[in-house]
């Protein structure tokens, strides 16, 4: 291992130790200046050691100077916070706090919030944000966004846009820090990882912004099908894509575990429903459902749909349908509309009689 790699490994180990040390401080009552509190003194020593390591890294690799400068700036702020917040003074027999130190916006941001009671001393509270780089944060958020079911490499790739090697590197760093764990191809946040995500207030990615236009259109159709699912034929009808493109989009969404195929129909997975719940329409029944369908299909389809609807459960033959609509549409057009309505699963044909699907008359 090179000297630079050794420094980075040592810094990460010290950072993990520092996190546990500062967490333990939540149970310490500060009754004296900072130098009298061994836990804070050890934490400060660790911070200074990490700072020295970063400074040496700049010497060994000048290309890292800008990056390390940001790290060192955050460390200086953290050191100042620990030294300043821990100290107390007495004025007229009352304790007063040292001035608050502004939090750093650097990647390395460690801050303590020490509250010292004026009359009855109480344990101070401590807030910690670890030394996570941008990539670690992105992967941490992606895993958290997948919930307790865990995240696959495909999920993380979708939510971060990182390639496989980068994803594995950042996952390894999170596991070393005790923020994530992996089992059977899935990745989960540990309790420390969940606290880190909550305390830092990281915002999840909007998954719809990460899909291609075609993937978005296809999953929108599937979401509208909700628990009934949709066939690829319906997807092809409601999007501008041919069968081969639909097959490709369905396969991609399946790999990402946003949808699943059962008995030839496409459904949102639990992960897909969580990510696209805004696309799932409110359940409609009876006349409300039929009215919505009329708005979503073409004019010719709507006229044929309404003509069949008027016959209720009795239905109508193609001959009678042609006779009623002969003045408006040719027989070939009526046959095409019937075929499309059948593909959309809105019309059934039994012994030559066409009727609306029973579900369209259900009252819920």
C-alpha positions in Angstrom: 0.0 0.0 0.0 1.4 3.4 -1.0 2.0 6.2 1.5 -1.0 8.1 0.2 -3.3 5.1 0.6 -2.0 4.5 4.1 -2.8 8.1 5.0 -6.3 7.8 3.6 -6.9 4.5 5.4 -5.6 5.9 8.7 -7.7 9.0 8.4 -10.9 6.9 7.8 -10.1 4.8 10.8 -9.6 7.8 13.0 -12.8 9.4 11.6 -14.8 6.3 12.7 -13.2 6.4 16.1 -14.0 10.1 16.3 -17.6 9.5 15.5 -18.0 7.1 18.4 -16.1 9.3 20.7 -18.3 12.4 20.0 -21.5 10.3 20.2 -20.4 9.2 23.7 -20.1 12.8 24.7 -23.9 13.1 24.6 -23.9 11.5 28.1 -21.2 13.9 29.5 -22.1 16.9 31.7 -19.7 19.7 31.1 -18.8 21.2 34.5 -15.4 22.5 33.7 -13.3 24.0 30.8 -12.7 21.8 27.8 -9.2 20.7 28.7 -10.6 19.0 31.8 -12.8 16.7 29.8 -10.8 13.7 28.5 -13.3 12.7 25.9 -13.2 16.1 24.2 -9.4 16.3 24.5 -9.1 12.9 22.7 -11.5 14.1 20.1 -9.4 17.2 19.5 -6.2 15.2 19.2 -7.9 13.0 16.6 -9.0 16.0 14.6 -5.5 17.5 14.7 -4.1 14.1 13.5 -6.5 13.9 10.6 -5.7 17.5 9.7 -2.0 16.8 9.6 -2.7 13.7 7.4 -4.6 15.9 4.9 -1.8 18.5 4.9 0.8 15.8 4.2 -1.4 14.4 1.4 -1.3 17.8 -0.3 2.5 17.7 -0.3 2.5 14.1 -1.7 -0.1 14.8 -4.4 -0.4 18.5 -5.5 -3.5 17.6 -7.6 -5.4 17.0 -4.3 -4.6 20.5 -3.0 -8.0 22.1 -3.7 -9.9 19.1 -2.4 -7.8 18.8 0.8 -8.1 22.6 1.4 -11.8 22.2 1.7 -11.4 19.3 4.1 -8.9 21.2 6.3 -11.2 24.2 6.4 -13.9 22.0 7.8 -11.6 20.5 10.3 -10.5 24.0 11.5 -14.2 24.9 12.1 -14.8 21.6 13.9 -11.8 22.1 16.2 -12.8 25.7 16.9 -16.4 24.4 17.7 -15.1 21.8 20.2 -12.7 24.2 21.9 -15.1 27.1 22.0 -18.4 25.4 22.9 -17.0 23.3 25.7 -15.6 26.2 27.7 -17.7 27.9 30.3 -17.1 31.1 32.4 -18.6 32.3 35.6 -20.0 35.8 35.9 -21.7 36.8 39.1 -22.1 33.2 40.2 -23.8 32.2 36.9 -22.6 30.1 34.1 -22.4 31.6 30.6 -21.7 29.8 27.4 -18.9 30.7 25.0 -20.0 32.4 21.8 -21.5 30.0 19.2 -19.4 29.1 16.2 -21.0 29.1 12.8 -21.3 25.7 11.2 -19.0 24.9 8.2 -20.6 24.1 4.9 -17.6 21.9 4.0 -17.9 18.3 3.1 -16.1 17.6 6.4 -18.5 19.1 8.9 -18.5 18.1 12.6 -20.4 20.3 15.0 -21.5 20.1 18.6 -24.5 21.8 20.1 -23.7 22.2 23.8 -26.5 23.6 26.0 -25.5 24.3 29.6 -28.3 24.9 32.0 -28.1 28.2 34.0 -29.4 26.6 37.2 -29.6 22.8 37.0 -26.9 21.4 34.9 -28.2 18.9 32.2 -26.3 16.7 29.8 -25.5 18.6 26.6 -26.8 17.4 23.2 -24.5 16.7 20.3 -25.2 16.7 16.5 -22.7 14.9 14.2 -22.2 15.0 10.5 -19.5 12.6 9.3 -16.8 13.1 6.8 -18.7 11.8 3.7 -17.6 12.7 0.3 -20.2 13.5 -2.4 -20.2 10.0 -3.8 -20.7 8.4 -0.4 -23.6 10.8 0.3 -25.3 9.9 -3.0 -25.1 6.2 -2.4 -26.2 6.6 1.2 -29.3 8.5 0.1 -30.0 5.9 -2.7 -29.9 3.0 -0.2 -32.1 5.0 2.2 -34.6 5.8 -0.6 -35.1 2.0 -1.2 -36.3 1.5 2.4 -36.0 -1.7 4.5 -36.2 -4.0 1.4 -32.7 -2.9 0.6 -31.1 -1.6 -2.6 -29.6 -3.6 -5.4 -26.7 -2.4 -7.6 -29.3 -1.6 -10.2 -31.2 0.7 -7.8 -28.1 2.5 -6.8 -27.0 2.9 -10.4 -30.4 4.4 -11.3 -30.5 6.8 -8.3 -26.8 7.9 -8.5 -26.0 7.4 -12.2 -22.6 6.0 -11.1 -21.0 3.2 -12.9 -20.4 -0.2 -11.3 -16.8 0.3 -10.2 -17.7 3.7 -8.5 -20.7 2.2 -6.8 -18.7 -0.6 -5.4 -16.0 1.8 -4.1 -18.5 4.0 -2.4 -20.4 1.0 -0.9 -17.1 -0.3 0.4 -16.3 3.1 2.1 -19.8 3.2 3.7 -19.4 -0.4 5.0 -16.0 0.5 6.5 -17.6 3.5 8.2 -20.3 1.3 9.6 -23.1 3.2 7.8 -24.1 0.4 5.4 -24.1 -3.4 5.2 -24.7 -5.9 2.4 -26.3 -9.3 2.2 -27.4 -11.5 -0.7 -26.9 -8.8 -3.3 -28.8 -6.1 -1.4 -27.5 -3.2 0.5 -29.0 -1.8 3.7 -28.4 1.2 6.0 -27.2 0.3 9.5 -28.7 2.2 12.5 -25.8 4.6 12.3 -26.5 5.1 8.6 -30.1 5.8 9.2 -29.2 8.4 11.9 -26.7 10.0 9.6 -29.3 10.3 6.8 -31.9 11.8 9.2 -29.5 14.2 11.0 -27.9 15.5 7.9 -31.3 16.1 6.1 -30.1 14.7 2.8 -32.8 15.0 0.1 -33.7 11.9 -2.0 -33.5 12.0 -5.8 -36.6 12.4 -7.9 -36.5 9.1 -9.7 -38.7 10.3 -12.6 -36.0 12.8 -13.5 -33.5 9.9 -13.9 -35.5 7.8 -16.5 -35.4 8.3 -20.2 -38.5 9.7 -22.0 -39.5 6.3 -23.2 -39.1 4.6 -19.8 -41.2 7.4 -18.2 -44.0 7.1 -20.8 -44.1 3.3 -20.4 -44.1 3.3 -16.6 -46.8 6.0 -16.6 -49.1 3.6 -18.6 -48.3 0.8 -16.2 -49.0 3.0 -13.2 -52.4 3.9 -14.5 -53.2 0.2 -14.9 -52.5 0.0 -11.1 -53.4 -3.4 -9.6 -54.9 -4.8 -12.8 -51.6 -4.5 -14.7 -51.4 -3.9 -18.4 -50.3 -5.9 -21.4 -47.6 -4.8 -23.8 -50.3 -4.4 -26.4 -51.9 -1.7 -24.2 -48.5 0.0 -23.7 -48.0 0.0 -27.5 -51.4 1.6 -28.1 -50.9 4.3 -25.5 -47.3 5.2 -26.4 -45.7 6.1 -29.7 -43.4 3.0 -29.5 -43.4 -0.2 -31.6 -43.5 -3.6 -30.0 -39.7 -4.0 -30.0 -39.1 -0.7 -28.3 -41.8 -1.6 -25.7 -40.1 -4.9 -25.1 -36.8 -3.0 -24.4 -38.3 -0.5 -22.1 -40.2 -3.1 -20.1 -37.0 -5.2 -19.8 -35.0 -2.1 -18.6 -37.7 -1.2 -16.0 -37.8 -4.8 -14.9 -34.0 -4.9 -14.3 -34.4 -1.8 -12.2 -37.1 -3.6 -10.2 -39.6 -0.8 -10.9 -42.0 -3.2 -12.6 -42.6 -7.0 -12.8 -44.3 -9.3 -15.3 -46.9 -11.8 -14.1 -49.0 -13.8 -16.5 -48.1 -11.6 -19.4 -49.1 -8.4 -17.7 -46.9 -5.6 -16.3 -47.3 -4.3 -12.7 -45.5 -1.8 -10.6 -43.4 -3.5 -7.9 -43.5 -2.2 -4.3 -40.4 -0.1 -5.1 -42.1 1.2 -8.2 -45.3 2.1 -6.4 -43.3 4.0 -3.8 -41.3 5.9 -6.4 -44.3 6.6 -8.7 -47.2 6.8 -6.4 -48.1 10.2 -7.8 -48.8 8.6 -11.2 -51.3 6.0 -9.8 -54.8 7.4 -10.4 -57.4 7.5 -7.8 -59.7 4.5 -8.1 -62.8 5.2 -10.2 -65.9 3.1 -10.7 -69.0 2.9 -12.9 -69.9 6.1 -14.8 -66.9 8.0 -13.5 -64.6 5.4 -14.9 -66.3 5.2 -18.2 -66.2 9.0 -18.5 -62.5 9.0 -17.9 -62.0 6.3 -20.5 -63.9 8.4 -23.1 -61.5 11.3 -22.5 -58.5 9.1 -23.0 -59.4 7.3 -26.3 -59.7 8.6 -29.8 -62.9 10.1 -31.1 -63.8 7.1 -33.3 -63.1 4.7 -30.4 -65.2 6.9 -28.1 -68.2 6.8 -30.5 -68.1 3.0 -30.8 -67.6 2.7 -27.0 -70.6 4.9 -26.3 -72.8 2.9 -28.8 -71.9 -0.3 -27.1 -72.3 1.3 -23.7 -75.9 2.2 -24.4 -76.8 -1.5 -24.8 -75.6 -2.2 -21.2 -74.9 -5.9 -20.4 -76.9 -7.1 -23.4 -74.3 -6.0 -25.9 -74.6 -5.5 -29.7 -73.5 -7.4 -32.8 -71.2 -6.0 -35.3 -74.0 -5.9 -37.9 -76.2 -3.8 -35.7 -73.2 -1.6 -34.8 -72.4 -1.0 -38.5 -76.1 -0.2 -39.2 -76.1 2.4 -36.5 -72.8 4.0 -37.4 -72.9 3.5 -41.2 -73.5 7.2 -41.9 -70.4 8.1 -40.0 -67.8 5.3 -40.4 -67.1 2.6 -42.9 -67.3 -1.1 -41.9 -63.5 -1.4 -42.0 -63.0 1.6 -39.6 -65.6 0.2 -37.2 -63.8 -3.2 -37.2 -60.5 -1.4 -36.4 -62.1 0.5 -33.5 -63.5 -2.7 -32.1 -60.1 -4.3 -32.4 -58.4 -1.5 -30.5 -61.1 -1.4 -27.8 -60.6 -5.2 -27.3 -56.8 -4.7 -27.1 -57.4 -2.0 -24.5 -59.5 -4.6 -22.6 -62.5 -2.3 -22.6 -64.8 -4.5 -24.8 -65.4 -8.3 -24.9 -66.8 -10.4 -27.7 -69.0 -13.4 -26.8 -70.7 -15.4 -29.6 -70.5 -12.5 -32.0 -71.9 -10.0 -29.4 -69.8 -7.0 -28.2 -70.2 -5.6 -24.7 -68.3 -3.5 -22.3 -66.1 -5.3 -19.7 -68.1 -6.0 -16.6 -65.6 -4.1 -14.5 -66.7 -0.9 -16.2 -70.2 -1.2 -14.7 -69.0 -2.2 -11.2 -69.8 0.2 -8.4 -66.7 -0.4 -6.4 
